[in-house]
Amino acid sequence: MLYPYHNKKRSLFMDGLAFLQLANEVLGEVGAELRECAARLDRGGGADWWQRQEQLEREQQEDALALQHDRRA
């Protein structure tokens, strides 16, 4: 009577182990991609890029507000 329970418990353990192995692979790939992105940002002046992006967003918002103001006038 214990054998079916024991087999089910072992099966659940093996399923859990397979899931953890898959998760480890995925996290490894994500980590590698993050390291690659960080290296690319370092090579390309990451802080400067972020500042340029923020400035571009501000300019786009200002242009959109000016366009709305012109339409109302």
CNS distance restraints for C-alpha pairs under 8 A (distance, minus, plus):
assign (resid   1 and name CA) (resid   5 and name CA) 7.53 0.50 0.50
assign (resid   2 and name CA) (resid   6 and name CA) 5.95 0.50 0.50
assign (resid   3 and name CA) (resid   7 and name CA) 5.93 0.50 0.50
assign (resid   4 and name CA) (resid   8 and name CA) 6.09 0.50 0.50
assign (resid   5 and name CA) (resid   9 and name CA) 6.08 0.50 0.50
assign (resid   6 and name CA) (resid  10 and name CA) 6.13 0.50 0.50
assign (resid   7 and name CA) (resid  11 and name CA) 6.03 0.50 0.50
assign (resid   8 and name CA) (resid  12 and name CA) 6.15 0.50 0.50
assign (resid   9 and name CA) (resid  13 and name CA) 6.20 0.50 0.50
assign (resid  10 and name CA) (resid  14 and name CA) 6.18 0.50 0.50
assign (resid  11 and name CA) (resid  15 and name CA) 6.15 0.50 0.50
assign (resid  12 and name CA) (resid  16 and name CA) 6.08 0.50 0.50
assign (resid  13 and name CA) (resid  17 and name CA) 6.09 0.50 0.50
assign (resid  14 and name CA) (resid  18 and name CA) 6.10 0.50 0.50
assign (resid  15 and name CA) (resid  19 and name CA) 6.18 0.50 0.50
assign (resid  16 and name CA) (resid  20 and name CA) 6.19 0.50 0.50
assign (resid  17 and name CA) (resid  21 and name CA) 6.20 0.50 0.50
assign (resid  18 and name CA) (resid  22 and name CA) 6.24 0.50 0.50
assign (resid  19 and name CA) (resid  23 and name CA) 6.09 0.50 0.50
assign (resid  20 and name CA) (resid  24 and name CA) 6.01 0.50 0.50
assign (resid  21 and name CA) (resid  25 and name CA) 6.32 0.50 0.50
assign (resid  22 and name CA) (resid  26 and name CA) 6.26 0.50 0.50
assign (resid  23 and name CA) (resid  27 and name CA) 6.03 0.50 0.50
assign (resid  24 and name CA) (resid  28 and name CA) 5.98 0.50 0.50
assign (resid  25 and name CA) (resid  29 and name CA) 6.26 0.50 0.50
assign (resid  26 and name CA) (resid  30 and name CA) 6.16 0.50 0.50
assign (resid  27 and name CA) (resid  31 and name CA) 5.91 0.50 0.50
assign (resid  28 and name CA) (resid  32 and name CA) 6.15 0.50 0.50
assign (resid  29 and name CA) (resid  33 and name CA) 6.20 0.50 0.50
assign (resid  30 and name CA) (resid  34 and name CA) 6.13 0.50 0.50
assign (resid  31 and name CA) (resid  35 and name CA) 6.14 0.50 0.50
assign (resid  32 and name CA) (resid  36 and name CA) 6.18 0.50 0.50
assign (resid  33 and name CA) (resid  37 and name CA) 6.15 0.50 0.50
assign (resid  34 and name CA) (resid  38 and name CA) 6.08 0.50 0.50
assign (resid  35 and name CA) (resid  39 and name CA) 6.12 0.50 0.50
assign (resid  36 and name CA) (resid  40 and name CA) 6.13 0.50 0.50
assign (resid  37 and name CA) (resid  41 and name CA) 6.12 0.50 0.50
assign (resid  38 and name CA) (resid  42 and name CA) 6.12 0.50 0.50
assign (resid  39 and name CA) (resid  43 and name CA) 6.17 0.50 0.50
assign (resid  40 and name CA) (resid  44 and name CA) 6.01 0.50 0.50
assign (resid  40 and name CA) (resid  46 and name CA) 7.87 0.50 0.50
assign (resid  41 and name CA) (resid  45 and name CA) 5.81 0.50 0.50
assign (resid  41 and name CA) (resid  46 and name CA) 4.17 0.50 0.50
assign (resid  41 and name CA) (resid  47 and name CA) 7.87 0.50 0.50
assign (resid  41 and name CA) (resid  49 and name CA) 7.99 0.50 0.50
assign (resid  42 and name CA) (resid  46 and name CA) 5.43 0.50 0.50
assign (resid  44 and name CA) (resid  49 and name CA) 7.57 0.50 0.50
assign (resid  45 and name CA) (resid  49 and name CA) 6.27 0.50 0.50
assign (resid  46 and name CA) (resid  50 and name CA) 6.32 0.50 0.50
assign (resid  47 and name CA) (resid  51 and name CA) 6.24 0.50 0.50
assign (resid  48 and name CA) (resid  52 and name CA) 6.13 0.50 0.50
assign (resid  49 and name CA) (resid  53 and name CA) 6.17 0.50 0.50
assign (resid  50 and name CA) (resid  54 and name CA) 6.17 0.50 0.50
assign (resid  51 and name CA) (resid  55 and name CA) 6.11 0.50 0.50
assign (resid  52 and name CA) (resid  56 and name CA) 6.04 0.50 0.50
assign (resid  53 and name CA) (resid  57 and name CA) 6.17 0.50 0.50
assign (resid  54 and name CA) (resid  58 and name CA) 6.23 0.50 0.50
assign (resid  55 and name CA) (resid  59 and name CA) 6.18 0.50 0.50
assign (resid  56 and name CA) (resid  60 and name CA) 6.15 0.50 0.50
assign (resid  57 and name CA) (resid  61 and name CA) 6.18 0.50 0.50
assign (resid  58 and name CA) (resid  62 and name CA) 6.15 0.50 0.50
assign (resid  59 and name CA) (resid  63 and name CA) 6.08 0.50 0.50
assign (resid  60 and name CA) (resid  64 and name CA) 6.13 0.50 0.50
assign (resid  61 and name CA) (resid  65 and name CA) 6.17 0.50 0.50
assign (resid  62 and name CA) (resid  66 and name CA) 6.08 0.50 0.50
assign (resid  63 and name CA) (resid  67 and name CA) 6.10 0.50 0.50
assign (resid  64 and name CA) (resid  68 and name CA) 6.24 0.50 0.50
assign (resid  65 and name CA) (resid  69 and name CA) 6.14 0.50 0.50
assign (resid  66 and name CA) (resid  70 and name CA) 6.12 0.50 0.50
assign (resid  67 and name CA) (resid  71 and name CA) 6.20 0.50 0.50
assign (resid  68 and name CA) (resid  72 and name CA) 6.34 0.50 0.50
assign (resid  69 and name CA) (resid  73 and name CA) 6.29 0.50 0.50
